Amino acid sequence: MSESCKSTCRSPRINTREAHCTVCHKTFSGPTWFDVHRVRGNCEEVPGLVELDGLWATKERHRNNVKLAEGMAEIRRLREEPE
């Protein structure tokens, strides 16, 4: 992110395809959505995208992220359980 970003901006996670707009300060789930939101140099709303925890993505993408997080939490829990 550039120095012009707000301290409240969501930084793209490392090793992801997330893209942050330094104009409107939204972080998108990928460069395609970032490109779609920029129209002739202006930021536009993208139909079908919703914001969750600072990330703009499709509802399906958010559901998959939640499932992945739940699965990772379960793996950590199982690793910590004594045998």
N, CA, C and O of each residue as an XYZ file, in Angstrom:
332
protein
N       0.840     -1.180      0.000
C       0.000      0.000      0.000
C       0.882      1.240      0.000
O       2.026      1.206      0.454
N       0.345      2.307     -0.504
C       1.127      3.530     -0.566
C       0.996      4.317      0.730
O       0.157      4.016      1.578
N       1.836      5.321      0.864
C       1.795      6.158      2.060
C       0.522      6.972      2.141
O       0.183      7.477      3.211
N      -0.207      7.114      1.013
C      -1.427      7.916      1.018
C      -2.618      7.161      1.612
O      -3.685      7.745      1.796
N      -2.451      5.887      1.908
C      -3.558      5.093      2.449
C      -3.827      5.445      3.900
O      -2.943      5.872      4.642
N      -5.076      5.249      4.273
C      -5.503      5.514      5.639
C      -4.954      4.441      6.569
O      -4.648      3.330      6.135
N      -4.835      4.770      7.821
C      -4.369      3.768      8.787
C      -5.419      2.672      8.966
O      -5.104      1.593      9.468
N      -6.663      2.938      8.560
C      -7.723      1.942      8.693
C      -7.839      1.038      7.469
O      -8.681      0.141      7.451
N      -7.015      1.256      6.453
C      -7.084      0.425      5.252
C      -6.699     -1.007      5.584
O      -5.814     -1.262      6.400
N      -7.379     -1.923      4.938
C      -7.053     -3.342      5.096
C      -5.924     -3.660      4.137
O      -6.085     -3.534      2.923
N      -4.796     -4.066      4.662
C      -3.666     -4.439      3.819
C      -3.948     -5.777      3.154
O      -4.464     -6.689      3.799
N      -3.617     -5.907      1.873
C      -3.758     -7.214      1.236
C      -2.889     -8.240      1.963
O      -1.755     -7.945      2.342
N      -3.421     -9.431      2.153
C      -2.653    -10.477      2.821
C      -1.519    -10.944      1.913
O      -1.659    -10.973      0.690
N      -0.410    -11.304      2.520
C       0.749    -11.793      1.777
C       0.379    -13.116      1.108
O      -0.381    -13.912      1.660
N       0.917    -13.334     -0.063
C       0.701    -14.563     -0.841
C      -0.753    -14.737     -1.267
O      -1.232    -15.864     -1.399
N      -1.450    -13.639     -1.481
C      -2.798    -13.700     -2.043
C      -2.818    -12.813     -3.277
O      -1.845    -12.129     -3.592
N      -3.930    -12.842     -3.951
C      -4.088    -11.993     -5.134
C      -4.892    -10.741     -4.800
O      -5.346    -10.035     -5.701
N      -5.069    -10.465     -3.526
C      -5.837     -9.293     -3.130
C      -5.202     -8.026     -3.681
O      -3.982     -7.928     -3.814
N      -6.069     -7.044     -4.002
C      -5.596     -5.786     -4.577
C      -6.238     -4.625     -3.835
O      -7.448     -4.620     -3.608
N      -5.427     -3.638     -3.456
C      -5.911     -2.482     -2.709
C      -5.920     -1.254     -3.602
O      -4.962     -1.003     -4.332
N      -7.006     -0.486     -3.543
C      -7.126      0.751     -4.315
C      -6.730      1.922     -3.422
O      -7.334      2.143     -2.372
N      -5.720      2.664     -3.839
C      -5.259      3.802     -3.049
C      -6.124      5.044     -3.264
O      -5.890      6.077     -2.637
N      -7.119      4.947     -4.143
C      -8.029      6.068     -4.368
C      -9.229      5.966     -3.432
O      -9.506      6.894     -2.672
N      -9.949      4.826     -3.485
C     -11.145      4.669     -2.648
C     -10.856      3.868     -1.377
O     -11.711      3.765     -0.498
N      -9.656      3.305     -1.283
C      -9.186      2.570     -0.103
C      -9.958      1.277      0.156
O     -10.112      0.860      1.304
N     -10.440      0.649     -0.906
C     -11.082     -0.666     -0.780
C     -10.069     -1.726     -1.186
O      -9.240     -1.510     -2.069
N     -10.153     -2.885     -0.520
C      -9.306     -4.013     -0.865
C     -10.191     -5.074     -1.489
O     -11.203     -5.471     -0.912
N      -9.803     -5.534     -2.679
C     -10.593     -6.493     -3.444
C      -9.952     -7.872     -3.394
O      -8.745     -8.001     -3.191
N     -10.778     -8.908     -3.583
C     -10.295    -10.286     -3.483
C      -9.355    -10.668     -4.619
O      -8.711    -11.715     -4.557
N      -9.268     -9.849     -5.640
C      -8.354    -10.145     -6.734
C      -8.214     -8.962     -7.678
O      -9.001     -8.017     -7.632
N      -7.197     -9.029     -8.539
C      -6.952     -7.919     -9.453
C      -8.074     -7.711    -10.473
O      -8.276     -6.593    -10.947
N      -8.796     -8.764    -10.809
C      -9.894     -8.607    -11.768
C     -10.967     -7.693    -11.211
O     -11.434     -6.790    -11.905
N     -11.371     -7.918     -9.939
C     -12.386     -7.056     -9.328
C     -11.865     -5.635     -9.173
O     -12.618     -4.672     -9.320
N     -10.588     -5.505     -8.878
C      -9.981     -4.173     -8.798
C     -10.112     -3.463    -10.144
O     -10.529     -2.306    -10.206
N      -9.753     -4.165    -11.220
C      -9.832     -3.578    -12.557
C     -11.260     -3.220    -12.936
O     -11.501     -2.174    -13.538
N     -12.219     -4.091    -12.583
C     -13.624     -3.838    -12.911
C     -14.131     -2.582    -12.202
O     -14.950     -1.847    -12.753
N     -13.653     -2.336    -10.995
C     -14.159     -1.183    -10.235
C     -13.591      0.145    -10.732
O     -14.138      1.203    -10.422
N     -12.500      0.101    -11.499
C     -11.915      1.330    -12.038
C     -12.435      1.545    -13.450
O     -12.113      0.782    -14.361
N     -13.243      2.589    -13.630
C     -13.845      2.888    -14.927
C     -13.394      4.285    -15.356
O     -13.729      5.283    -14.718
N     -12.633      4.338    -16.442
C     -12.144      5.612    -16.965
C     -11.507      6.477    -15.873
O     -11.738      7.684    -15.802
N     -10.706      5.836    -15.030
C      -9.992      6.553    -13.979
C     -10.786      6.841    -12.722
O     -10.283      7.502    -11.814
N     -12.020      6.358    -12.651
C     -12.864      6.580    -11.476
C     -13.181      5.257    -10.791
O     -13.164      4.200    -11.421
N     -13.468      5.326     -9.499
C     -13.872      4.145     -8.740
C     -15.388      3.993     -8.844
O     -16.130      4.949     -8.621
N     -15.838      2.797     -9.181
C     -17.262      2.508     -9.324
C     -17.623      1.308     -8.443
O     -16.784      0.450     -8.166
N     -18.886      1.265     -8.009
C     -19.381      0.102     -7.277
C     -19.472     -1.082     -8.244
O     -19.824     -0.908     -9.410
N     -19.159     -2.274     -7.760
C     -19.234     -3.477     -8.592
C     -20.427     -4.300     -8.122
O     -20.428     -4.795     -6.995
N     -21.449     -4.453     -8.973
C     -22.607     -5.261     -8.589
C     -22.183     -6.685     -8.226
O     -21.376     -7.296     -8.927
N     -22.727     -7.205     -7.136
C     -22.427     -8.571     -6.728
C     -21.318     -8.702     -5.707
O     -21.125     -9.777     -5.139
N     -20.581     -7.618     -5.459
C     -19.532     -7.685     -4.440
C     -20.066     -7.145     -3.130
O     -20.824     -6.175     -3.098
N     -19.659     -7.790     -2.052
C     -20.034     -7.352     -0.715
C     -18.760     -7.246      0.122
O     -17.769     -7.926     -0.145
N     -18.803     -6.389      1.132
C     -17.645     -6.171      1.995
C     -17.806     -6.974      3.280
O     -18.868     -6.967      3.901
N     -16.747     -7.660      3.666
C     -16.712     -8.380      4.931
C     -15.303     -8.249      5.486
O     -14.336     -8.652      4.841
N     -15.188     -7.688      6.676
C     -13.879     -7.491      7.319
C     -12.907     -6.739      6.417
O     -11.716     -7.049      6.385
N     -13.413     -5.755      5.688
C     -12.547     -4.920      4.859
C     -12.196     -5.489      3.505
O     -11.435     -4.871      2.761
N     -12.733     -6.664      3.159
C     -12.434     -7.287      1.872
C     -13.690     -7.304      1.007
O     -14.736     -7.802      1.423
N     -13.575     -6.758     -0.194
C     -14.679     -6.779     -1.148
C     -14.552     -8.013     -2.022
O     -13.549     -8.195     -2.711
N     -15.575     -8.862     -1.992
C     -15.567    -10.110     -2.754
C     -17.009    -10.553     -2.979
O     -17.949     -9.932     -2.483
N     -17.164    -11.640     -3.738
C     -18.500    -12.205     -3.917
C     -18.913    -12.925     -2.635
O     -18.062    -13.296     -1.827
N     -20.207    -13.119     -2.452
C     -20.687    -13.846     -1.271
C     -20.092    -15.246     -1.234
O     -19.739    -15.745     -0.166
N     -19.981    -15.885     -2.405
C     -19.416    -17.240     -2.474
C     -17.971    -17.251     -1.984
O     -17.576    -18.151     -1.243
N     -17.193    -16.277     -2.383
C     -15.790    -16.197     -1.945
C     -15.717    -16.033     -0.436
O     -14.890    -16.667      0.218
N     -16.584    -15.180      0.127
C     -16.589    -14.998      1.579
C     -16.967    -16.301      2.280
O     -16.367    -16.653      3.295
N     -17.961    -17.021      1.744
C     -18.348    -18.309      2.352
C     -17.178    -19.284      2.330
O     -16.932    -19.981      3.315
N     -16.458    -19.338      1.214
C     -15.298    -20.230      1.118
C     -14.205    -19.834      2.103
O     -13.561    -20.700      2.695
N     -13.990    -18.533      2.282
C     -12.988    -18.069      3.251
C     -13.366    -18.478      4.669
O     -12.505    -18.875      5.455
N     -14.660    -18.383      4.997
C     -15.133    -18.772      6.333
C     -14.937    -20.271      6.526
O     -14.467    -20.699      7.581
N     -15.287    -21.070      5.530
C     -15.109    -22.522      5.624
C     -13.637    -22.877      5.793
O     -13.297    -23.755      6.586
N     -12.768    -22.206      5.057
C     -11.335    -22.460      5.168
C     -10.841    -22.116      6.573
O     -10.084    -22.883      7.168
N     -11.263    -20.975      7.100
C     -10.845    -20.558      8.444
C     -11.341    -21.549      9.490
O     -10.611    -21.880     10.425
N     -12.578    -22.028      9.343
C     -13.117    -23.009     10.289
C     -12.331    -24.314     10.213
O     -12.042    -24.930     11.240
N     -11.987    -24.733      9.002
C     -11.202    -25.958      8.833
C      -9.820    -25.840      9.443
O      -9.341    -26.774     10.085
N      -9.174    -24.695      9.248
C      -7.844    -24.490      9.816
C      -7.911    -24.464     11.341
O      -7.018    -24.991     12.005
N      -8.952    -23.861     11.901
C      -9.114    -23.832     13.358
C      -9.294    -25.250     13.894
O      -8.752    -25.591     14.945
N     -10.049    -26.072     13.179
C     -10.254    -27.466     13.597
C      -8.938    -28.247     13.552
O      -8.662    -29.039     14.453
N      -8.139    -28.037     12.534
C      -6.840    -28.710     12.434
C      -5.955    -28.297     13.603
O      -5.319    -29.152     14.221
N      -5.900    -26.997     13.921
C      -5.088    -26.536     15.052
C      -5.579    -27.159     16.354
O      -4.777    -27.578     17.188
N      -6.905    -27.218     16.525
C      -7.474    -27.796     17.740
C      -7.082    -29.261     17.861
O      -6.700    -29.709     18.942
N      -7.171    -30.013     16.769
C      -6.825    -31.429     16.802
C      -5.343    -31.647     17.096
O      -4.981    -32.597     17.790
N      -4.504    -30.792     16.582
C      -3.058    -30.915     16.827
C      -2.714    -30.655     18.288
O      -1.749    -31.210     18.813
N      -3.500    -29.818     18.936
C      -3.226    -29.467     20.333
C      -3.794    -30.479     21.321
O      -3.372    -30.509     22.477
N      -4.739    -31.306     20.892
C      -5.346    -32.287     21.791
C      -4.350    -33.385     22.157
O      -3.647    -33.894     21.285
N      -4.283    -33.750     23.422
C      -3.409    -34.866     23.791
C      -4.008    -36.168     23.276
O      -5.228    -36.322     23.208
N      -3.143    -37.092     22.920
C      -3.629    -38.387     22.404
C      -3.999    -39.319     23.510
O      -4.425    -40.445     23.252
